[in-house]
Amino acid sequence: EGEGSLWLGLSQERLLLLRPPLPPGGTAGAGAGPPARQGALLELGLPLAGDPAWCRARFHRRSKVLTVRMPLRV
């Protein structure tokens, strides 16, 4: 749908994908920080510790595929 239509949260242990709610009279992605977790589209526990500082994510609009790359911590 556009920039701000999804929110991706990553930690060493978890991946969280949300569709943030629209604030009253605002646009998607307008708030600071993560939205409420109640609207989670996907929540995954990672089997190995990742390094979110080096993570990259890209949403491909045409194929509607989200690609997330996160190297493992050594």
C-alpha positions, 0 to 999 in steps of 0.5 A: 500500500505504501511506505508505513503500511507495515512495521518490522521489529527485530531483536536477537530473539524475535521478528515481529511484523505489524500493520500499524493502525492509522492514528485519528486524522493521520497517516500510516507510519506517523507515530514514533516507535512500535505500534501495539502488538495486538495487530500482529501479522507475524511473530516468530521466535528465531532459532539462533541469535541474530544481529539486528544492527546488520539487518536489511529488509525490503518489500517488493511491491510487484510480487508482494514479498518481504525479504529480511536478511539478518546475519547470525551473531558469532 
